[in-house]
Amino acid sequence: MNRKETFFQYINEGYLTKGDFLLMGSAMLDGETMKNSFVKVPLKTLNRHGLIAGATGTGKTKTLQVMAEALSEKGIPVLLMDIKGDLSGLAQRSLGHPKIDERHAAIGIPFEAKNFPVEILSISEQNGVRLRATVSEFGPVLLSRILDLSDAQSGIVSIIFKYCDDNKLPLLDLNDFRKVLQFASEEGKAEIQREYGLISPASIGAILRKVIEIEQQGGDLFFGERSFDVQDLVRKDVDGNGIISILRLTDIQDRPKLFSTFMLQLLAEIYSTFPEQGDSAKPELVIFIDEAHLIFKEASKALVSQIESIVKLIRSKGIGLFFVTQNPNDVPEDVLGQLGLKIQHALRAFTAKDRKAIKLAAENYPDSEYYDVDEVLTSLGIGEAFISVLNENGIPTPLAATMLCAPKSRMDILTDVELKYLIEESRLFSKYNETVDRESAYEILNKKIEKINEQAFRDKDKEKESEPARPTSRKRTSNRMNPILKVVTSATFIRGILGILKRVL
């Protein structure tokens, strides 16, 4: 056999699968697409996670789109983190193009235009089904890691949660959490320290500053009710297609801590609520995280460690995670080592640093007698990529430079009118976009503080009534305030300035 024949056999035997699969495209040799040499991803191995990497403009997002479409057709729900705002077109069918027909003729399969069931979600001020979570749902450990607290500060957060549990104080939003912290350093200091031990005012101040940092990044919109039920991510439409949930994140690119906070809470919630899947034939849910470097950009070591742990454990729940980024080095090594499927689009070598990055990227792939990986990585065209997956036995498949299928849906975004209609027609919109503001720790503690202040004034009045009458004498009137009243008045005024309590005097 000649080289092309042996390559064709090499690919078709390497990607042979007994179960269901995603068809990614056809393999390429020496820049030529080998028709019908199909590159397949077994559904069974998609919970082993994956990476889609490549330079800007090489087609990463369209690869993500192709995979989301194929998963939906297989009845597998998908969650997409849409950082750049260019994935909403999945809801409309492609208009087609001669170049698309030419591409599919080279691959060996006909092109079919199609639209897919889409749900638009939001954690910020953008339109969409609102995703929220309460502070209580985060718990003291996760919240402490997100806030990047020291061990001593984390201990105080645990005490705060314990106090709230014991006294039936719901921690719903950041106002509640901040209020309890302030109460613990002021009116409730003696009560809390008597029951739970000493609390440092300096540590409480440091925690409050961390909370304000999260608020400034939009955390006040994310924390609260109504909490999003992660089971709503695994729905199918009437035709059995998995629903593609698109989380719009175009306005939080400069707020990486909020993005990390949301991602970690979501993954932790999925892990804690989804049942064990075992060795299932296909995943329960696949999550694509575009611009994945934002998760790790300003995350603390504790937060990165938590993400690494979740990545390792969550596959047992039938969840597949795919990180989409420009360079594999954007993902921590411990996470990268957990990714079974790798799709590498072209990398550009403009500097010496770029050339070193290409050599490192090449080392992530198995050796191949058919490719000089370093060289091919810089010459791949748009919509072409190196692919290596795990077969059904968990063994890496042969490395294949692949001409990828084109998306069946629109490659452009929805118009404002189309987007508005899609959101308003959602069954989840009315469920999660209703404002819920039930009584929680903030309101309960405000009432408690008012009672404390009222009691202090009553006690003062009783002291005055019990004092014996003294003979009156003409003395110079002092303008100094009674020390006890001065303390109460000053504290009340300061709390009013901070937005903790209305000024009552």
Backbone hydrogen bonds, N-H to C=O, Kabsch-Sander energy under -0.5 kcal/mol:
donor,donor_aa,acceptor,acceptor_aa,energy
6,T,2,N,-2.4
7,F,3,R,-2.2
8,F,4,K,-2.5
9,Q,5,E,-2.2
10,Y,6,T,-2.4
11,I,7,F,-2.4
12,N,8,F,-2.4
13,E,9,Q,-2.3
14,G,10,Y,-1.4
15,Y,11,I,-2.2
16,L,13,E,-0.9
22,L,41,V,-2.5
24,M,22,L,-0.7
24,M,39,V,-2.6
25,G,39,V,-0.9
26,S,403,M,-1.6
27,A,37,S,-2.6
28,M,401,A,-3.4
29,L,32,E,-2.7
32,E,29,L,-1.9
34,M,27,A,-2.9
35,K,33,T,-1.1
36,N,107,I,-2.5
37,S,34,M,-2.0
38,F,36,N,-1.4
39,V,25,G,-2.8
40,K,38,F,-0.6
41,V,22,L,-2.4
43,L,20,D,-2.1
45,T,42,P,-1.3
46,L,43,L,-1.5
48,R,45,T,-1.8
49,H,46,L,-1.1
50,G,321,L,-2.5
51,L,341,L,-2.4
52,I,323,F,-2.7
53,A,343,I,-2.6
54,G,325,T,-0.8
54,G,326,Q,-0.6
55,A,346,A,-3.0
58,T,55,A,-1.5
63,T,59,G,-2.0
64,L,60,K,-2.4
65,Q,61,T,-2.2
66,V,62,K,-2.6
67,M,63,T,-2.4
68,A,64,L,-2.5
69,E,65,Q,-2.3
70,A,66,V,-2.3
71,L,67,M,-2.4
72,S,68,A,-2.3
73,E,69,E,-2.2
74,K,70,A,-1.2
75,G,72,S,-1.8
76,I,71,L,-2.6
78,V,243,I,-1.8
79,L,286,V,-2.3
80,L,245,S,-3.1
81,M,288,F,-2.4
82,D,80,L,-0.9
82,D,247,L,-2.5
83,I,81,M,-1.3
90,L,87,L,-1.7
91,A,88,S,-1.9
92,Q,89,G,-2.0
94,S,408,K,-2.4
100,I,97,H,-0.7
101,D,97,H,-2.0
102,E,98,P,-2.3
103,R,99,K,-2.2
104,H,100,I,-2.3
105,A,101,D,-1.9
106,A,102,E,-1.7
107,I,103,R,-1.8
108,G,104,H,-2.6
109,I,104,H,-1.7
114,K,408,K,-2.1
116,F,90,L,-2.1
119,E,244,I,-2.4
121,L,119,E,-0.5
121,L,246,I,-3.1
122,S,129,V,-2.5
123,I,248,R,-0.6
129,V,120,I,-2.9
131,L,122,S,-2.6
132,R,130,R,-0.6
133,A,222,F,-1.8
135,V,172,L,-0.9
136,S,171,L,-2.3
138,F,134,T,-1.0
138,F,135,V,-0.6
139,G,135,V,-1.5
142,L,138,F,-0.6
143,L,139,G,-2.0
144,S,140,P,-1.9
145,R,141,V,-1.9
146,I,142,L,-2.2
147,L,143,L,-2.2
148,D,144,S,-0.5
148,D,145,R,-0.5
149,L,144,S,-2.0
154,S,150,S,-2.7
155,G,151,D,-1.9
156,I,152,A,-1.5
157,V,153,Q,-2.0
158,S,154,S,-2.1
159,I,155,G,-1.9
160,I,156,I,-2.6
161,F,157,V,-2.4
162,K,158,S,-2.3
163,Y,159,I,-2.9
164,C,160,I,-2.3
165,D,161,F,-2.4
166,D,162,K,-2.6
167,N,163,Y,-1.8
168,K,165,D,-0.9
169,L,164,C,-2.8
172,L,170,P,-0.9
177,F,173,D,-1.7
178,R,174,L,-2.8
179,K,175,N,-2.2
180,V,176,D,-2.1
181,L,177,F,-2.0
182,Q,178,R,-2.2
183,F,179,K,-2.4
184,A,180,V,-2.4
185,S,181,L,-1.0
186,E,182,Q,-0.7
186,E,183,F,-0.8
188,G,183,F,-2.4
189,K,186,E,-1.5
192,I,188,G,-2.7
193,Q,189,K,-2.4
194,R,190,A,-2.0
195,E,191,E,-1.3
196,Y,192,I,-3.1
197,G,193,Q,-1.3
204,I,200,S,-2.0
205,G,201,P,-2.3
206,A,202,A,-1.9
207,I,203,S,-2.3
208,L,204,I,-2.5
209,R,205,G,-1.7
210,K,206,A,-1.6
211,V,207,I,-2.2
212,I,208,L,-2.3
213,E,209,R,-1.7
214,I,210,K,-1.8
215,E,211,V,-2.3
216,Q,212,I,-2.4
217,Q,213,E,-0.8
217,Q,214,I,-0.7
218,G,215,E,-1.9
219,G,214,I,-2.3
221,L,218,G,-1.5
222,F,218,G,-0.9
223,F,219,G,-2.7
224,G,133,A,-1.9
228,F,132,R,-2.5
230,V,228,F,-0.7
232,D,229,D,-2.3
233,L,230,V,-1.7
234,V,231,Q,-1.3
237,D,241,N,-2.4
240,G,237,D,-2.0
242,G,72,S,-2.2
243,I,235,R,-2.3
244,I,117,P,-2.8
245,S,78,V,-3.3
245,S,243,I,-0.7
246,I,119,E,-3.4
246,I,244,I,-0.6
247,L,80,L,-3.1
247,L,245,S,-0.6
248,R,121,L,-2.6
248,R,246,I,-0.8
249,L,82,D,-2.4
252,I,249,L,-1.6
255,R,252,I,-1.9
258,L,255,R,-0.7
259,F,255,R,-1.5
260,S,256,P,-2.7
261,T,257,K,-2.5
262,F,258,L,-2.7
263,M,259,F,-2.6
264,L,260,S,-2.5
265,Q,261,T,-2.1
266,L,262,F,-2.7
267,L,263,M,-2.6
268,A,264,L,-2.4
269,E,265,Q,-2.5
270,I,266,L,-2.5
271,Y,267,L,-2.5
272,S,268,A,-2.1
273,T,269,E,-1.5
274,F,270,I,-2.6
277,Q,316,S,-2.9
278,G,316,S,-0.9
280,S,278,G,-1.4
284,E,318,G,-2.9
285,L,318,G,-1.5
286,V,77,P,-1.6
287,I,320,G,-3.3
288,F,79,L,-2.9
289,I,287,I,-0.5
289,I,322,F,-3.2
290,D,81,M,-0.9
290,D,288,F,-0.8
292,A,289,I,-0.5
292,A,324,V,-2.6
294,L,291,E,-2.1
295,I,292,A,-1.6
296,F,292,A,-0.8
297,K,293,H,-1.3
298,E,294,L,-0.5
304,V,300,S,-2.6
305,S,301,K,-2.4
306,Q,302,A,-2.0
307,I,303,L,-2.2
308,E,304,V,-2.6
309,S,305,S,-2.1
310,I,306,Q,-2.2
311,V,307,I,-2.6
312,K,308,E,-1.8
313,L,309,S,-1.8
314,I,310,I,-3.0
315,R,311,V,-0.5
316,S,313,L,-1.4
317,K,314,I,-1.7
318,G,315,R,-1.8
319,I,314,I,-1.1
320,G,285,L,-2.4
322,F,287,I,-2.9
323,F,50,G,-2.3
324,V,289,I,-2.7
325,T,52,I,-2.1
325,T,323,F,-0.5
330,D,327,N,-2.5
331,V,328,P,-1.8
335,V,332,P,-0.8
336,L,332,P,-3.0
337,G,333,E,-2.4
338,Q,335,V,-1.9
339,L,336,L,-1.5
340,G,48,R,-2.1
340,G,49,H,-0.6
340,G,338,Q,-0.7
341,L,49,H,-1.9
342,K,388,S,-2.8
343,I,51,L,-3.0
344,Q,342,K,-0.5
344,Q,386,F,-2.8
345,H,53,A,-3.7
345,H,343,I,-0.7
347,L,377,L,-1.8
350,F,348,R,-0.9
355,R,351,T,-1.9
356,K,352,A,-1.9
357,A,353,K,-2.1
358,I,354,D,-2.0
359,K,355,R,-1.9
360,L,356,K,-2.1
361,A,357,A,-2.5
362,A,358,I,-2.4
363,E,359,K,-1.2
364,N,361,A,-1.5
365,Y,362,A,-1.6
371,Y,368,S,-0.6
373,V,371,Y,-0.9
376,V,372,D,-2.6
377,L,373,V,-2.4
378,T,374,D,-0.7
378,T,375,E,-0.8
379,S,375,E,-0.5
379,S,376,V,-1.2
380,L,376,V,-1.1
383,G,58,T,-2.0
384,E,381,G,-1.6
385,A,402,T,-1.8
386,F,344,Q,-2.8
387,I,400,A,-2.1
388,S,342,K,-2.1
391,N,395,I,-2.9
394,G,391,N,-2.4
397,T,389,V,-3.2
400,A,387,I,-1.9
401,A,28,M,-0.5
402,T,385,A,-3.2
402,T,400,A,-0.5
403,M,26,S,-3.0
404,L,383,G,-2.3
404,L,402,T,-0.8
405,C,24,M,-2.4
410,R,89,G,-1.2
410,R,92,Q,-2.9
419,L,415,T,-2.6
420,K,416,D,-2.4
421,Y,417,V,-2.2
422,L,418,E,-2.2
423,I,419,L,-2.2
424,E,420,K,-2.4
425,E,421,Y,-1.7
426,S,423,I,-1.3
430,S,426,S,-0.6
432,Y,428,L,-2.2
433,N,429,F,-2.1
436,V,225,E,-0.7
441,A,170,P,-2.6
444,I,440,S,-2.5
445,L,441,A,-2.6
446,N,442,Y,-1.7
447,K,443,E,-1.9
448,K,444,I,-1.8
449,I,445,L,-2.7
450,E,446,N,-2.1
451,K,447,K,-2.0
452,I,448,K,-2.1
453,N,449,I,-2.5
454,E,450,E,-2.5
455,Q,451,K,-2.6
456,A,452,I,-2.0
457,F,453,N,-1.9
458,R,454,E,-2.2
459,D,455,Q,-2.6
460,K,456,A,-1.6
461,D,457,F,-2.1
462,K,458,R,-2.2
463,E,459,D,-1.9
464,K,460,K,-1.8
465,E,461,D,-2.2
466,S,462,K,-1.9
467,E,463,E,-0.8
467,E,464,K,-0.6
475,K,473,S,-0.8
486,K,482,N,-3.1
487,V,483,P,-2.1
488,V,484,I,-2.2
489,T,485,L,-3.0
490,S,486,K,-2.8
491,A,487,V,-2.6
492,T,488,V,-2.5
493,F,489,T,-2.6
494,I,490,S,-2.6
495,R,491,A,-2.5
496,G,492,T,-1.8
497,I,493,F,-2.0
498,L,494,I,-2.0
499,G,496,G,-1.1
500,I,495,R,-2.8
501,L,495,R,-1.2
